[in-house]
Amino acid sequence: MSTEESPAQELTGLPEAEQESLFAESGARIILPSERKRHMRVNMVAVILVLTALLGLWNGFDYVNGESGLINHRKFINRDAELAEPGTAVLIGRVLLEDGTPAANYTVKVTVKMENNTVREQENVTDDEGRFRIQELDPGIQVIMIANNSRQGDAQLVQHLVLLNPPPKYTFEPYGFTTLTLTFPSDDTFAAESEDGSFINYVPEEAETDTMLYDESAAGMYIMVGVGFSGLALIGLVATLLGWRDSSAGMLRTAAVLCFLTQGPFGTACCTGLIAGLLTIALPKGPTDP
């Protein structure tokens, strides 16, 4: 018996799904660390670290400035000079008139007071370019006098305090070199600032205000320290913001170490950085969910 084969069905498309999709929204989402609720202690540590970083910036600026504030470049240089050997300072300079022209044939004399209350003087005469060099001086604060030898009659004299550099630390250089450009007053200045028109003494004012003449290049080391403090404080501030954003105890602890290194003359940033670093130990290990 033969059977007729049914014709093959032609596939014209995919059958419609009779069941619901396997993918559905669960409503769950990934919470970023910056979106999670911050512990109160994280906020407290971050505030302390921001304050510490600002103190570090202030400490750095104080070192760079060196004219006002807690740090005074002259006092630091003089402190080092007190430990130096006598006769190890060399003064190299130039004397100019108020109009900027060289003061030729002017006498420059440095007076050094000895420990036995005797006075020793070292002097030199400026050349045609106003330049001079005086050796075998004692580092520290000394008195310098400049005299106009070309004036007929009584010579004009001006007197300053000068800070002579000691030999540089951690080097084999046996002498400290101080380079200065000195300005000799004009006749009008002598008439206005001296009683007899021939002698101006700036020593009392400079001693009272700590504004003695000094070689600003000798303060380069302190300026570098100030720049370093400011740089560490800025990095510590950025680390603080990142650690606060992510509630990261490790990042906040890193910021505390950086800010600790920006200590100033009284350890302001050092103390607050240490406090913040100790507080990071008590921080929770991770952020909490909102």
Buried (B, 14 or more C-beta within 10 A) or exposed (E): EEEEEEEEEEEEEEEEEEEEEEEEEEEEEEEEEEEBEBBEBBEEBBEBBBBBBBBBBBBBBBBBBBEEBEBBBBEBBBEBBEEBEBBBBBBBBBBBBEEEEBBBEBBBBBBBBEEEEEEBEBBBEBBEEBBBEBEBBBBBBBBBBBBBEEEEEEBBBBBBBBBBBBBBEEEEEEBBBBBBEBBBBEEEBBEEBBEEEBBBBBBEEBEEEBBBBBBEEBBEBBBEBBBBBBBBBBBBBBBBBBBBBBBBBEBBBBBBBBBBBBBBEEBBBBBBBBBBBEBBEEBEEEBEEE
